[in-house]
Structures are given as structure tokens and as C-alpha cells.
Amino acid sequence: MKFHTALLLPLLLSACGQSEDQAASSAGIWNAAGASEVAVAGLTPAHLEGPWCYSHNMISDERSDEMLGFVFAQDGTLLYQTNSATEIEKPGSYVIDGSSIKIKPTLAFFNMQLESLSKDEMVFKMAYGLMYWTRGACKAQAM
């Protein structure tokens, strides 16, 4: 039943003068488990603007903590840190191409395809796993 509702709601809203994009934003995005996430406009410079933490990646079921800070600007530039003990001061840039992003120079060798996106979290597919990002500064890890 949820499947039919998820398909019918955008259709009904578009009949009422809203586009499918507006309907999806109004209805929320349904993930594979059927849970609703807050819809966002998409992977855009406006959405990325500000501080983000590349917290960790998962390859199979092995987690690797990264805790690297990035500060994105809407003009395609950014600042980043080379490790969790340094300041966020290295200059870089990014390019968004549909649902992928290229971050130079630090993550330029990764093909980062958007897996999921919400207001405060994003996950990218890379060759062998997933990269997890959260909005805001990285939190200190408990040892």
C-alpha cells in the first residue's frame, strides 16, 4: 500500500498545479526501508555551503573513521583539513555533476556518487564502499 501511495501522491499534487519535484519535496523521500526522509533540493552549492564533517567510510562491514573537516562555499571553493589534528585551512575546490561530486585536490581520485542526501547528512558511493558526511564541525572522538 505504501508503494501505491508514494506513486499516487506526486501524481495528484502535479494535477493540483505542483511539479513532480515540488510534489516529492512536499511528500518527502522514501528510502528503501520505507522510512520518510526530509526532502532537500538536491546536491547543490547552496545545500553544501558551510561546514561538513567527513566522519567515516564503510567498506563491506569495516568502518574507517576519518573525522576530516570541510567548509564549502557556494562559488565552488572550499577549505579542508589534511588530518583531524590540523586546522581547516587548505584551499580546494569542488564540482557537482548531477548526482556526483569531485573534490580537489584531497578526494579527487574518488568517484563520489550520491547515495542519499538529507538536510544534515549525505552519503556517497565510492568504488568499494560508502563515505558518510554530517553537517557541522567534526566532534572529538572518545578514545
N, C-alpha and C positions, 0 to 999 in steps of 0.2 A: 504494500500500500504506500509506503514512503516513496518508493521509486516513482509511482504514478503521480503523487503529489509534487515531487521535485520537478517532474517534467511539465505538469499542467500549470503550476503557478507562474513560471515565466511566460507561458503562452497566454494565460488570462491577463496578466499585467501588461503584456505587449498589446493586447486588444484594447486595453484601457488607456493607451497612449504612451506607455513606457517601452523603452527598447529592451532587448534581452539583457544587455549589460546592466541597465537600471533595475530590471527585474531580479537578476542574480544578486545585485547589491542589496535589494530590499529583502530578498528571501534568505540570504546567507548562502554560504558554500557548503555543500555536503561532501564530507570526506568519505573514504572507502568504508569506514565503520558505521556510517550513517549519522555521525555527530555533526552538528552545525558549527561552523567557524564564522567569525565576523568577517564579512567580505571587505576587501580593500580594492582600490582602483587597479592595482597591479604593480608589477615591478617597474617603478618609475623613479627618476631622480628625486621627486618630491617625497615619495614614500621612504626612500633611503636616507634622506637628509638627517644629519645628526649622528650621535654616537651609536655604534653597534659593537657587540662582542661576538667574535668567532669563538664560541665556547668549546666545541669539541667536534670530533668526527667519529663515525661508526663504520668500521669495515667488518662485514659479517656481524658477529656479535662482540667484536673487540672495540672498546672505546679508547680514544686517544684525546686527552684534554689538551686544548690549545691556549685558551684564555688570552687571545690577542685582540686589542682594541683598534677600532677603525672609526674615523669621523668622516662621513660622506658630505660633500657639498653638491648642490643642485647643478653646478656647472661642469660636473664630470671629474672634478678633482677630489682628492681625499688625503687624509693623514693616517698613518698607521704606526704600530709599534712592531719591532722585529722580534721581541720576546716579551713575556709578561713582566719582566723587571725593568724594561726601558720605558721612556716617555713616548707618548703618541706624537711623533714629530717628523717622521719620514714622509716625504711627499710622494704621491702616486696619482693614479687616475683610474677611471672605470668607464666601461662602455656597456650599455644594455642593448641587447639584440633580441627582441621578442621576449622569450622566457629564459634567456641565458644572460650571464654577466661575465665580463672579462675584467679582472682587477690586475693592474700593472703597477709596479713590477712584481710585487710579492706573491701573487697567486696566478700569474699569467700562464703557467703551464697546466692549470686545471681547466677542463671544460666543465663549467658550472651551469647545469641546467636546473631551473626552478622545479622543486618537488612540491613544496607547499609554502604558502605565504599568508600571514595574518598581520594584524596591526603591530604586534611586538615580537614576532618570531618569523624566521624564514629558514627553510631547509633546501639545500642544493644537492643534486646528484652529481657525483664525480665519477671517475672511471670505475672505482672499486667500492664505493660506499656513499655515505651521506655526510654533509657538512652542516652543522647546527649553529645558528646565529640568534642572538637575542638583542632587543633594543636596549641601549644604555651602556654604561661602563661595565667592564668585567668586574665581577665580585671576587674578592680574595678567596682562594680555596683553603679549606680546612686541611691541615696535614695530619 
